[in-house]
């Protein structure tokens, strides 16, 4: 009976994870800011057959290694459907991360503790939010967590040499995913200190020669991408490829860390991120800290290693000026792992249940209020929102009903669960919110958020044999175009793109049209004769035929100043 009950609990968790993380899969296209960029790169890999050096349009894309794009392109080759393939890597990565945490909790403590760790991670706001987006971070979290899994299997349950080597190997895979995978190896620092202080149940087993094979596993993983890239890039003798190598290996890694050029935040930034983005698990911290202190006094390394590693990772990212909330996401699985053994006892406390009840009540009330105000409030708000975002008619009302349903469901859950089982009401409310967001929000927001609606309308206005050029474009415009589109550089200044586009258009003025971002429109274009194409991602777009363009579109001083304000200063790096 115990085995059957445990099996049911495990299957319940698996089904809930698939429901929460997978709801909406295949119902939307890539949304900005990063998703269209990665999906476009992956699509161009498939179309060109050239996977080693990613391209964005005609330019090399050197901001990130191509690991995510490889996954997307490979899964598209298996599935044949971009709407599924672009999101599937994040889903698989999230499920893999959950498995690591659950299995570690089971091996270090009990099956129940492992499931508690999985539940805490599954519903942590930052984890679920990122798992439902097609960005690099879910993959990075998977590989860092896999590295942590291998290292902890050796350090706490070892010797386990294969897992030790795999831990270093996955740290290397994390490096070629987003550069910071090596941070997983910081787990060795608290382990070495604890071992030197003769803590029980922890050892590096460094006297065995197999210990020193681990760095070779790390180098092997890094070389899987680095060596072919260097050989091919340097072999071309092209300055373009040399600049790509320099940018991705130095500017986007070491220089971004030491001389951050964006996302400037104070040193304490992450201490504000964790209370807001790691909820509801973070709500247990007032009770967890004293409990952790007691267990550390008993020299229990099962708490020391994951907690110390989390602190080291947060410290590492707190040093540079540039910070984003997602940087500390890899620490969340280990935080939930260290929290999980305490949760069975905490769930029995009346004060903890009271806090969870209050949190769920506030969440349900807020959702109900927002939904009701959207339905019953000022109708001009709905009109302005619809026009400002380019939403289809009735979308705002449908979204309002969905939000209202989330809130009412949360209130119903509180009444059914009661104050002694408020954690069940919280889980129920969060599940409803994420499922409705995927099943209702995705289809309603997709056309305006992905630029599919805009590009579909543009395609219907143009003749089948017409050609399209993009000016001041975004990745979603090229990705959603119904025909091959000409581009004139992505990083180029807008006036340079417009001038190149005008020259291209005049080579075949009867068939060539320009799609121009409103911010890049200049006086050389007669707006009264150009066609308003639509609104997407809060940007207005114009369809410009050759007949409404005068001269070479040389910008005036005022137009250059406006461009500088809107596009920002030129990149001098």
N, C-alpha and C positions, 0 to 999 in steps of 0.2 A: 504493500500500500504506500509506503514511504517513497519507493522508487517511482510508482505511478504518479504520485502527487508531484514529485520533483520534475518528472517528465512533462507534466501538464504546465507547471510553472515556466519551464524553459520554452515550451512551444507557445505559450501565451506571450512571452517576451518577444520571440521571433516574429510572430504575427503582428504585434503592435509596432515593432521596429519597421517592418515592411510597410505597414499602413501609414505610419507617421512620416517616414522618410520618402516613401514612394508615391504618395498621393499627388496626382497631377503630372506624373511622368508621361511625356508624349503630348501634353496639352498646351505647351507653349514653345516659343522659339527663344533663342538667347536674348537676354536683357542686358543693357549697360549696367556698370561701366566695363567690366572685363569680359563678360561672357561672349559677346559678339566677336571680340578680338581673337580669343582662343579658338572659337568655332570657325572663324574665317581662315585662320592659319591652318587648322586641321583640314578644312575643305580644300584649300589650295594644295595641301600635301597629297590628298587623294586625287585631285584633278591633274596635278603635274607629275605625280609619281616620284617627287623629289622630297624626301623626308628629313634629311640631315640638317639642312639650314631652313628654318621657318621663314616665310615671307608674309608680309602684310601688304596686299596689293603688289606693287612692283619692288618694294623695298624689303631688305632683310629686317627681320624682327628680332632684336637682341635683348629685349627687356627681361625675358625669362627663358630658361632651358625648355626644350620642346617636350618634356615628359607628358604633361597633360594632353597636349595636342596629339601625341602618338597614341595615347589611350583612346581619344575620341575618334581618330581616324581608323584605328584598328577595329573598334567596336562598330563603327559605321560599315566597315567591310563585312562584319559578321551579320549585322542586323539590317543594314540597308535603309535606315530611317534616321535622318539627322536629329529630329525632335527628341528621339529617345537616346541616340548615341552621345549627344553632347552633354547630357545630364547623368548618364549611366556611370561614368567614372566616379563621380561624387557619391552616388548611392552605394556602389560597391566598396568604395573606400570607407564610408561611414559604417557599413555593416562589418567590414573587416576590423575596424577600430573597436567596435562594440564587442566583437568576439575576443579580441586580445584582452580587454578589460575584464570581461566575464570569466574567461578561462584563468587569468592571473588571480582574480579573487577566489576562484574555486581552489586553485592549487595552493595559494598562500594561506587561506582560511577555510571556507566551506562553500558548498554550492550556493547556499542562500546568500552569502556575502557577495559572491560573484554576480548574482542576478541583481542585488541591490546596487552594485557598482554600475551595471549596465543600465538600470532604470534611471539612476541619477544622471548618467551621461546622456542618455537618449533625450531626456526632456530639458537638459541645460540649454538655455536660449541660444547661446552662441553656437553650440555644436549643431543643433537642429537647423538653425538659420543657414549656416554655412554648408551643411550637408545637402540642402535643397538648392544650392547654387552651383553653377559650373565654373568654379574657380580652382586655382592650384592648391589652395590651403587644405581641403579635405584629403587630397593625396599626400600632401606633406605630413599631415597629422597621422595618416595611416602608417607611413614609413617610419616616422619617429616613434610611434607607439609600437610598431613591430620591433624596432631596435631596442626600445625599452623592455619589451617582452623577452627578447632573447637574452639581454644582459641580466635581467632579474632572474630568469630561469637558471642562469649559471651562478650568479652571485649569492642568491638566497636558497636555491634548491639544488645546487650543483655539487660536484663539478658536472657541467653539461656542455661539453666542448662544441658540439654542433650548434647549439643555441648561442653560445658565446661568439662563434664566428658569424652566425647569421645576424646577430645583433649589430656587429660592426658592418656587415655587408649592407643591411638595410639603412644604416646611418649614411653609408656612401650613396645609396639610391636616393635618400633624402637630399643629399647635396646636389645631385643632378636633377632634382625636382624643383627646388627653390633655394639652393645655396646654403641653407642653415641646418641641414640634416645632421651635421656633425655635432650639434648641440645635444643630441641624444647621448653622446659619449661622456657628457658631464656626469652621468650616473655613476661613473667609476670613481669620481672624487669623494662623495660621501661613503661609498663602499670601502675605499682604501683607508679613509680615516677611521671608520668603524672597525675594520679588520685590524688596523694598527693598535687600536685601543682594546682589542680582544673582546669585541661584542660577540655574543653567541649567534650562530646561524648565518654568519656572513663571512665570505672569504673570496679573495680574488684567485686563489690557487695559482699564484704567479710563479711558483717554483717549477711548475710543469712547463716544459718547452712549448707545448701546444698553446699556451697563453699568448705567446708572441707571434703566432700566426694570424691573429685577429687584424692587425693593421694591413696585412696583405689582402684580406677579404675586403676591407674598406677601399683600398686602392683599386682592387679589381672592379668593384662596383662603379667607382668614379670613372675609371678608364673605359667603361662600356660606351660612354658618350664622348668623354673628353678626347681620347686618342683619335677616333675616326674624325671628329670635328677639327682637331688641330691639323691632322695630316691633309685632309681635304681642303681646309681653308688656307693654310700656308702654301699648299701645293698649287693653288690657282695663281699665286703671285699678284692677286688683285688687292688694291687698297681697300676696296669695299669689304672684302672678307677679313682683311686684317683689322679694320675698324670694328667689325662685328666681334671678333675674338677679344679685342681689347675691351670693348664695352661690356660684354657679358661676363668676362672673367675678372675684371678689375673695377670698372665704374659701377656696375650694378651690384657688386658685393662689398668689397672693402671700402670703396669710396662712399657708397650709399650709407654705410655704417658710421664712418668717421666724419663725413661731411654731408649730412643729410640735406637735400635740397627741397624737400616737401614734407608735409604732415608734421610740422613742428609742434611739439607738445612739451609740457613741463615734466620733470623727472618723476613726479608722483602720478602721472596719467593713468597707469595701469591699476593703481589702487582705487580709482574710480570706475574703471572698466569692469573689474571682477564683481563688485557688488551688483552691478546692473546687468551684466551679460552672462554671469554664471548662475543666475537664479534659475530654478528654486534651490538647487543644491547648496548655494552659498548661504542660504538662510540658516543652515545648521551650524554655521561657524561659531557663534557664541558658545554653543555646547561642545563643539568639536575641539576647540583650542585647549581647554582644560583636560579633555580626555586624551588628546595627543601628547600633552605634556606628561601626563601620568605614564603613558606607555613608553615614551622616550626615556623617562627616568628608570624604567625597567629594562632599558637597553634592547628594545625590540626593533630590529633593523627593517622589518616589514613596513614600518611607518617612516623611519628615518630616510630611507633611500628615495621613495617617491616624493615626500614632502621637501627634502633638501633639494632634489632636482628641480622641482617646481620653483622654489625660491631662486635657484641659480639662473633658471631661464628668464624669470621676470627681471632679475637684476641685470642680466645681459642686455635685454631690450630696453631697460630704463636708462642706460648710459647715453646713447645717442639722442640728438634732438628730434629726429624723425621717428614718429611712433604711430602705429595704427592698432586698433583694438584687436585685429585678427592675429597680430604677431604672437600673442601669448596663448592662442588657441591650443597649440600642442601640449601645454601644461594641464589642460582641463581633464584629459583622461586619467592622468596620475593623481590629480586632486580627488577625482571621484573614487579612484581605487583606494586611496588612504581614508576616505570618508566612509566607505561602504561598511566596514566592520562595526561602526558605531550606529548605523541607521536602524538595525532591528531594535536596539534598546531605545533610541530616540523616538521612534514611532509609537512607543508605549507611554511617552510622557505627555501629560495634559498640556503643559506650556508649549511644547513643540506642536502638538495638534492644534492648539489655539492659534499659534502663529500661522500655520498653514491654512487654517480656516479663514483667518483675516486676510491673508494674501489672496486666496482664491475669491473671497467675497469682493475685495477691491477690484480684482481683475474682471470678474463677471459684471460688476456694476459699471465699470468703465466701458466695457464693450457694449453693454446694453444702452448706456447713455449716448455713446458715439453713434450707434446704429439708429437710435430713436431720433436724435437731433438731425441726422442726415436725412431721415425720412420726413420729419415734421417741421424742420427748420426753414430758413429763408430759401425760397426756390432759386434766387439769384446765385446762391452758393453752388447749387447743382449745375446751373448753366455755365458759370465761370469755370468750374472744375472740368466739365465736359469739353468746353472750348479750349481751355488752357492745355489740357493733356491730349486732346484729339480723341476722346473716348467715344465709342459708339452710343447712339441714343438708348437711354434706359440703363446704361451700365452703372451709373452712380446709384440708382435705386436698388439694383440687384446686389451691388456690393454692400449697401446699407442693410439690406435684409440678411445677408450672410453674416455681417458683424453682429446684428441684433440676435441672430440665432446662436452665435457663439456665446453671447452673454447670458441669454435665457437658459441655454444648456448648462452653463456653469452654475447658475442659481438652482436649477433642478438637481444637479449633482450634489450640491451642498445639502439640500433638503433630504435627499435619499441617503447620503453617506453619514450625515450627522457629524457632531464635533469629535467623536472618537475615531473616525475614519476619514478625516478631511483630506488625507493624502490621496485617497481614491478619487475624491471630487476634483482635486487639483490635476491629477493625471487625466481624468475624463475631460476636463475643460481644455487643457492644453492639446489633447488629441483632437477634439472637435475643431479647435482653432486652426491647427495645422492642416487637417484634412479639408476643411472648407476653404482655406486659403489656396490649397492646390487645386481642388476640383471646381471651385467657383471663381476665385480670383485670377487664376492663370488664364482661362479663356477670355474673361472680360477685359483684362489689362493687356493682353498679348499684342493686339494690333498696334496700339499706340506706343507700347514700351519697346517692342522689338523692331519697329519700323516696317513690319510686314504690311500693315494697312497702307502706309504712305507709298511703299514701293509697288504694291499691287495696283494702286490707283494710277501711279506713274506709268506702269506697264500698259494699262488699258487705254491711256491717252495717246500713246505712241503707236505708230504703225508697226506691223510685225518686222519690217526691214529697217526700222529706224535704229540709230545708234545713240548711246547715252554716255555722257561724261559727267563725272562727279567733282564738285568743287567744295572745299572745306568740309569734306565728307567724314562720316563716322563709319566704323567698321560694319555696323548693322545695315547701312545703306548698300554697301557692296555685297554683303552676304545675302540680303533679301532681294536683290535685283533679279528680274526675270530674264535677263540677257547679260552677256559679257559687257561690263562697263569699263570705260577708260578712266584711269586715274592719273593724277599729275603730282604724285608725291603725297605722303601723309604728313610728314614732318615739315614740309615746305611752308613758307608764309602764305597766307591766303591770297594775297595779291599776285604772288608768283604762280600759284595754282590757276588763278583766273586768267592770267595772261597766257599761260601755256594752253589752257582749255580753249580760249578764243582762237588761238592759232590753229589748234586741232579742228575746231568746228568749221573754220573757213575753208578747210580742204574739201569739205563736202557739205555745204551749208543747207542743202535741201533735206538731208537725212539725219543730221547730227543735232542733238539737243543737249543742253546742260541742265543739270540739277544742282542748284546753288543754295547753300546755306544763307539764310537772311542776313546773318552777321557779316558775310563776305560780299554782299551786294555793293556795287559801286555806282557812281554817277554815270558811267558809260553804258549802263543797262537801263532801258526805259521801262520802269516798273508798271506803267499804265498799260503796256502791251505784253509784258511777261505774264505767265500764268501762275497763280498761286497753287502749288502742288498739294499742300497740306501741312499738318502739324504732327511732329513726332518727337518724343523725348523733350517736350517743351521747346522745340526749335521749329521755326517756320522755314519752309522750303519752297523755292521757285523753279518752275520749268522755263528755261530761257531758249527761244529759237534764235537763229543767227541774225534774223532781220531786226531784232530789237537791241543789238549790241553795236555801239559806235566806237570807232577808233581801236586802239590797242589796250585799253583799260589800264593806262598808266595811272597809279594812285596819286591823289593830291596829298598834301601834308596833313590835312584834316583827316583824310581817310586812313593814312598810315597811323596817326595817333589813335584813332578809334580801333583799328586792328590791334594795336599794341595793348590797349586796355582789355579787349575781348579775348584775344588769343594768348596774351602774355608775351614776355620778352623772348627773343630768339634763344635757342639752346646753343650756348657757346662751347659746351663740353665736347 
